[in-house]
Amino acid sequence: MLGWALTFLVVALIAGLLGFTSIAGAAMGIAKIMFFVFLVLFVVSLVMHMVRGRGAL
């Protein structure tokens, strides 16, 4: 998911350089949303890993 966010960020930067402001704004918005979703899922995964522990071998 972080890869998709970075892809949309690059698309937004290229579109912004070429002057396509509406496309750049949309791509930047998508990249921002996907980045925050990635962060939330990462934190949830980290907390779940700490709660569960290693378990019995």
C-alpha positions in Angstrom: 0.0 0.0 0.0 2.9 2.3 0.7 4.1 1.6 -2.9 0.7 2.8 -4.3 0.9 6.0 -2.1 4.4 6.7 -3.4 3.3 6.0 -7.0 0.4 8.5 -6.7 2.8 11.0 -5.1 5.2 10.7 -8.1 2.2 11.1 -10.5 1.1 14.2 -8.7 4.6 15.7 -8.8 5.0 15.1 -12.5 1.5 16.4 -13.3 2.2 19.5 -11.2 5.4 20.1 -13.1 3.6 19.8 -16.4 0.8 22.1 -15.3 -2.1 19.7 -14.9 -3.2 21.1 -11.6 -6.5 19.2 -11.3 -4.8 15.9 -11.9 -2.0 16.8 -9.6 -4.4 17.7 -6.8 -6.5 14.5 -7.2 -3.4 12.3 -7.2 -2.0 14.1 -4.2 -5.2 13.6 -2.3 -5.3 9.9 -3.1 -1.6 9.6 -2.1 -2.3 11.3 1.2 -5.3 9.1 2.0 -3.5 5.9 1.1 -0.5 7.0 3.2 -2.6 7.6 6.3 -4.4 4.2 5.8 -1.0 2.6 5.6 0.1 4.2 8.8 -3.1 3.2 10.6 -2.8 -0.4 9.4 0.9 -0.4 10.4 0.1 0.8 14.0 -2.7 -1.7 14.4 -0.4 -4.5 13.2 2.3 -3.4 15.6 -0.1 -3.3 18.5 -1.5 -6.7 17.7 2.0 -8.2 17.5 2.8 -6.7 20.9 -0.4 -8.0 22.5 -0.2 -11.5 21.0 3.5 -12.1 21.9 5.4 -15.1 20.6 3.1 -17.8 21.9 4.0 -21.3 23.0 6.7 -23.2 21.0 
